[in-house]
Amino acid sequence: MKKQAFKEDFFRVIFFLSAAMAIVAILLICIFIFMNGLPFIAKHGIFNFLLGKDWSPSNTPASFGILPMILGSVSITIGAILIGVPTGIFTSVFMVYYCPKALYAFLKSAVNLMAAIPSIVYGFFGLQLLVPWIRSFSGNGMSVLTASILLGIMILPTIISLTESAIRTVPASYYSGSLALGASHERTIFRVILPAASSGIFSAMILGIGRAIGETMAVILVAGNQPIIPSGIFEGTRTMTTNIVLEMAYASGQHREALIATSAVLFVFILMINACFAYMKGKSAHE
């Protein structure tokens, strides 16, 4: 009995330490980002930093306005959501209710393979295929639209896999009961199954949006990297993540502090998105 109790206590401590490591890691990230970023924002002025339209760290005096990068991140993320979320949900419905068994194994493997492809490979795909295609319509091809299409493709594996899992967790009685009441196959899917799986679908959307807004390497290759407010979907832009990656290697002094402050804004932005979706997810679960 003592040996069994010792094993239980030992593994309880191991599991606790494993869980605590994740919490400690998040706390350390928050402390580093906010301790280094907030002083610069306070010194420079929060409105000058967030609403400033000019990013010129090499000028005298230097200007650090990240509004173009904020709008670039928001516009590309919204575009990725409009492309990736409906496509991912419809693909999941197809895989669960319409896909032939012979095709399912291949399609599932293809989705898993998409998740394993490095982002830089997606970036080269966008640079070689999407950019020339968009260029045939307008501009030089490196634009908000190009980055949105590419990120919409990149978030598909996350949304498809999690949405499919959420749909499969809905009890079979929901489906059979709806059909027994006279609803059609399609009406049952869209009016019964998907609402019942909405909690898992919201989780898929959160993770997909997190992937889109945090993506860097692929966006660098296709977005144009211009620190200006885009006037249309065919114009180039720069996101907060790409701004940090492009300039951190040679930044120093105020410039480096401004980039860390940009990461703090990005971190708060992601926290707000997760909080909003968590609220919506909880609300839908109680309805």
N, C-alpha and C positions, 0 to 999 in steps of 0.2 A: 504493500500500500504506500509506503513512504517513497519507494522508487517511482511509482506511478504519479504520485503527487509532485515529486520533483520534476518529472518530465512535463507535466502540465504547467507548472509554474515557469519552467525554463522556456517553453514555447510561447507562453503568454507574454513573457518579457520580450522575446524575439519579435513577436507580432506587433507589440506595442512600439518597440524601437523602429520597426519598419514603417509603421504609420506616422510616428513622430518625425522621421526623416523628411517625409514629404511636407509636413507643416513647417519644419525648420527651414527647408529649402525655400519655400514661398516667403517666409518672413525675412530671410536674408536677402532675397531678391528685392523685396519691397523696401527694406532698409537702405540697401545700396542705391537703388534708383531714386528714391525720394530724398535721401540725405544729400545726394549729389545734384539732383535736378531742381528741387524746390527753391534752394537759395538763389539760383540763377533766375528763375521765374520771378521771385520776389524782387530781386534787384533790377531786372530788366523791365518789369511790369507785366502782369498777367495778360492784360488786354493788348499791350504792344506785342507780346509774344504770340498769343493765340490768334489775334485778329490782324496782325501785321501782314502785309502782302509782299514785302520785299525780303528776300533771303540773300544777303550779300556779306558773308563773313570776311571776305578779303578786302572790302572797302574800308576807307577811313572817313568817318566812323563806321564801324561794322553795323549791319542791320540783320536782326534775327526775327523774322516774321514767318510763322509756319502755317498760316492760313491756306496757302496754295497746296501744301502737303496734306493738310487735314482734308480739304475738299477732294484732292486726288485720291486719297485712301477711301473716303466715303463713296465717291462716284464709282470707283472700280469695284468696291465690295458690293454695292447695290447692283451693279451690272452682273457680277458673278452670281449673286443670289437669284436674280431674275432668270438667268440661264440655267444655273445648276440645280436649284431646288425643284422646280417643276419637272425637269428632265429626270432627276434622281428619283423622285416619288413615283412618276409614271413607270420608270424602269423597274422599280421595286414591285409595283403592282403587277407588271407583266411577268416578272420572275416567279411570283407567288401563284397567280391565278391563270395565266395564259401561256406561259412558256412550256413547250414540250420537254419531256424528260431528257431526250437526247441532246437538246440544245442547252438545257439548264447547266449541266456540268461545264460546258465550254464557256458559257456566259459568266458563270460564277468565277471561274478561273481567270477570265479576262478582267473582271472587276478587281479581283485580288492583285493581279499583276499591275493594274493601273495604280494601285495604292503603293506598290513597291518601287515605282519608277522615280528616280531622283528629280527634284524640281529643276535642276539645270538642264536635264534632258527635255523636260516640258518647254523650258525656255528656248532651246534650240529648235524644237518643233514649231513653236510660235514664230520664231525669227525666220525660219525657212519657208513656212507654209502660210501662216496667218498674215504676217506682215505684207508679203507681196499681194495676197488676195485683197486685203483691206486697201492697199495702195491703189488697186485698180478702180476703187470707188472714189477715194478722196485722200488728199494729204500724202505723207510719206509712209503711211502704214503703221507707224509706231504711235499708238493712240490709246485713249480710254477704252474704246470699243475692243481693240485687239487684246488688251490686258484683261478685260472683263470676260471675253470669250475663253481665253486661256485659263483663267482662274475658275470659270464655270466648269470647265473640263476637269480641272485638278481636284475640285471638291466633290466630284461625282462619286468616287469610291467610298468616301466617308458617308455621304448621304444615302447611297444605295444600300450599303451593308447594314447600317443601323436602322434604316426605315424597313428593310425587309425583315430584320429580326423583330422589330416592333409589331409589324403586321402578323407575323407568325405567332406571336404571344397572345393575340386576341383569341378567346375561346371559340372553338368551332361551332358551338351552339348559337353564337351571334349570327353567323352566316346562315346556318340551316333555319334558324328561327325567322330571319328576315325573309328568306325564300318561301317559307311556309305561310307567311302573312301576305304573300302575293307580290313582293318586290322583285324586280328583275335582278339579274346578276350584276350589271353595272351599277344600278341604284344601291344595291346592298354594299358594294365595295366603297362607293363614295359617300354614302349617307350613314353607314353603320360601321364598317370595318375601319376606315381611315379616322373618323372621329374617335373611335375606341382606342386607336393606336396613337392618338395625337401627342401624348406625353413623350413617347419614344421618338416621334417625328420631330418634335421641338428640340430634343436632345441632339438629333442628327443635324438639324439646322444650326444649332449653337456651335457644334464642333466644325461644321463646314464653314461657317462665317469666321470662326477663329483661324482656320487654315487660310482663308482668303485674305483676311486683313493682316495676317502675320507673314505672308509670303514675300520673299525678297528677290531671290536670284532669278526666277522666271520673269518677274515684273521688270527687273532691270533691263532685260533684253528686248522687251516689246513695248514698254510704256512711253519711251521717248526721253524720260528723265529731265524734264524741263520744270524748274521751280516757279511755275506760273499757274494762275487759275485757268483751267481749261474752259474754253468758250463753247465747246461742243464735243460730241463723242468721237469725232475724228481728229481731235487735237491731242498733243502729247501732254503728259503730266508727270508728277513725281509723288510717290507715296512717302509716308513717314519712315517706313522701314528702309526703303531704298536710299533715302536721304542720309540715314545713319550709316549704312554700309558704304556708300560711295565716299563719304567724307571723313569717317572716323580714323582711317589709316594715317592721315596727315594732319588731323585737327589737334590743336593745343590751346591752352588758356580758355578764353571765353568761348571760342568756337567749340571746343570739346565739351564744355559745360552746357552749351546750347543743344548739342546732340544728345547728351544724357537727359536734359530736360525734355527733349522731344520723345525719348523713350518713356519718360514718366507720363507724358500726355497720352501716348499710345497705350500704356498699361492701364490708365484710368479709363480710356475709351473702351478697352476690352472688358474691364470690370463692369462698366455700365451696360454693355451689350448683354453680358451674361446675367446681370441682375434683372434686366428687363425680360429676357426670355425665361429666366427662372420664375419670375412672377407670373408670366403668361402660362407657363407650364403648370404651376401650382393651381392657378385659377381654373384652367381647363380640366384638371384632375378632380376638382371639387364640384364641377357642374354636372 
